[in-house]
Amino acid sequence: MWQNRLKEIIYILENSNVNEIEVSFWGRKYRVVKKPNTIPDIPVQKSKSILLDSKKEDLTKNDTENDKNKEIKGEQLLSPMPGTFYIAPTPDDPPFVSKGDKIKKGQTLCIIEAMKIMNEIESEYDGHITDVLVKNSEPVEYNQALFIIEPT
C-alpha cells in the first residue's frame, strides 16, 4: 500500500515545478529528488561552447517569433478557456468557418470542449478570417490564439 502512495508522490513530483519531496510512511522516511544538487564537472572550454550554441538557438527562436508577430495582420481571437478545439459541430458536418470566410459579430466560429461541456465561441466583430491557427481536435490553452480576423 505504501508503494502505491510513493508512486503517486513520484508522479506529482514529475508533473510539478517542485524538485524534492520528503515524506514519512509508518516510521520510514522517503526522499524523492527530481534534480540532484550536485553539479557535474564540465571542462571550461566545453561549457563555453554549450553556452554559445544555446545563445544561437535563443537568437534564432527570437527571430522566428518576431517574424510570426510581423506576419499577423488583424485581430487575434483568443481562447477564453482551456479545452479541446472543434471547428465543426460534428465530424461529418462542414466547419463553422474557413480561411477567407466573411463573418459577422455573434457568429459561431468554433466549439471548445471543457469538462464534457461544449462551449460555442462567437465572433466579437465583423470581418473575415485571415487564418485558422488551430487544427481540429487539438487541445488549446487559455488565451491561445485560435483565429486571426481582419475587422471591417
Legacy VTK file of the C-alpha trace (Angstrom):
# vtk DataFile Version 3.0
C-alpha trace
ASCII
DATASET POLYDATA
POINTS 152 float
0.000 0.000 0.000
2.804 2.441 0.845
4.372 1.643 -2.529
1.294 2.987 -4.339
1.465 6.203 -2.322
5.154 6.523 -3.134
4.347 6.104 -6.836
1.727 8.863 -6.517
4.296 11.175 -4.922
6.782 10.457 -7.715
4.063 11.213 -10.289
3.241 14.515 -8.568
6.932 15.420 -8.460
7.413 14.672 -12.165
4.436 16.831 -13.142
5.210 19.859 -10.979
7.858 22.523 -10.502
8.872 21.016 -7.150
12.351 19.464 -7.181
12.249 17.492 -3.937
9.697 15.828 -1.637
10.332 14.140 1.707
7.610 12.074 3.416
7.260 9.534 6.216
5.201 6.349 5.992
4.883 4.091 9.027
8.116 5.259 10.561
10.157 5.208 7.350
11.332 8.363 5.620
11.351 8.638 1.847
13.013 11.451 -0.052
12.408 11.856 -3.773
14.574 14.331 -5.702
13.956 15.370 -9.296
17.217 17.263 -9.886
20.231 16.480 -7.729
22.065 19.353 -6.049
25.447 18.184 -7.350
26.878 19.826 -10.453
28.817 17.562 -12.782
32.382 18.552 -13.636
32.399 20.062 -17.112
35.585 21.376 -18.692
35.560 25.165 -19.085
36.024 25.126 -22.874
33.158 22.713 -23.384
30.786 24.746 -21.229
31.614 27.900 -23.200
30.747 26.215 -26.482
27.496 24.924 -24.996
26.600 28.427 -23.881
27.389 29.870 -27.282
25.260 27.234 -29.023
22.339 27.854 -26.677
22.603 31.616 -27.278
22.495 30.994 -31.035
19.388 28.842 -30.590
17.758 31.553 -28.459
18.537 34.164 -31.111
17.039 32.043 -33.885
13.951 31.363 -31.752
13.524 35.094 -31.120
13.918 35.829 -34.838
11.235 33.299 -35.786
8.904 34.635 -33.092
9.431 38.188 -34.370
8.704 37.026 -37.922
5.457 35.433 -36.747
4.435 38.638 -34.971
5.173 40.695 -38.102
3.061 38.378 -40.277
-0.055 38.794 -38.143
-2.385 41.353 -39.690
-5.691 41.685 -37.936
-7.070 40.786 -34.541
-6.425 37.506 -32.792
-9.420 35.687 -31.343
-8.130 34.148 -28.097
-9.433 31.059 -26.364
-11.446 32.008 -23.258
-10.664 28.637 -21.622
-8.510 25.543 -21.890
-10.079 22.604 -23.665
-10.341 20.804 -26.997
-10.871 22.861 -30.166
-13.503 21.749 -32.681
-14.031 23.597 -35.973
-17.360 21.824 -36.719
-20.344 20.714 -34.597
-19.785 17.048 -35.558
-17.063 15.271 -37.549
-19.442 14.835 -40.507
-20.573 18.480 -40.656
-18.724 21.215 -42.557
-16.613 23.620 -40.474
-18.227 26.698 -38.942
-15.702 28.915 -40.754
-12.677 28.530 -43.011
-9.799 30.767 -44.021
-11.108 33.654 -46.135
-14.743 33.433 -44.901
-16.648 36.607 -44.078
-18.048 36.637 -40.556
-20.471 38.742 -38.560
-20.471 39.708 -34.912
-22.026 36.931 -32.821
-21.437 34.217 -35.457
-20.236 30.876 -34.045
-16.643 30.231 -35.116
-15.788 27.049 -33.217
-16.516 24.923 -30.169
-14.219 24.396 -27.211
-14.973 21.325 -25.135
-14.075 21.723 -21.488
-15.057 19.093 -18.916
-17.568 17.471 -21.316
-19.295 20.835 -21.884
-19.407 22.206 -25.431
-18.808 25.975 -25.415
-19.572 27.847 -28.638
-17.067 30.617 -29.346
-18.562 33.581 -31.185
-17.007 36.380 -33.196
-16.537 39.674 -31.397
-16.734 41.771 -34.578
-17.500 41.761 -38.300
-14.703 40.913 -40.707
-13.131 37.970 -42.454
-10.992 35.061 -41.305
-7.357 35.639 -42.267
-6.052 32.444 -40.683
-7.155 29.470 -38.574
-4.300 28.833 -36.123
-5.501 25.584 -34.514
-6.322 22.257 -36.122
-9.491 20.330 -35.375
-9.472 18.234 -32.154
-6.274 19.850 -30.824
-6.012 20.881 -27.180
-5.902 24.642 -26.566
-4.783 26.702 -23.595
-6.329 29.770 -22.014
-5.575 32.896 -24.110
-4.164 30.859 -27.010
-4.824 32.470 -30.399
-7.426 30.499 -32.370
-8.132 32.714 -35.385
-6.809 35.873 -36.983
-9.659 38.118 -38.056
-9.357 41.182 -40.271
-12.068 43.557 -38.990
-14.174 45.521 -41.487
LINES 1 153
152 0 1 2 3 4 5 6 7 8 9 10 11 12 13 14 15 16 17 18 19 20 21 22 23 24 25 26 27 28 29 30 31 32 33 34 35 36 37 38 39 40 41 42 43 44 45 46 47 48 49 50 51 52 53 54 55 56 57 58 59 60 61 62 63 64 65 66 67 68 69 70 71 72 73 74 75 76 77 78 79 80 81 82 83 84 85 86 87 88 89 90 91 92 93 94 95 96 97 98 99 100 101 102 103 104 105 106 107 108 109 110 111 112 113 114 115 116 117 118 119 120 121 122 123 124 125 126 127 128 129 130 131 132 133 134 135 136 137 138 139 140 141 142 143 144 145 146 147 148 149 150 151
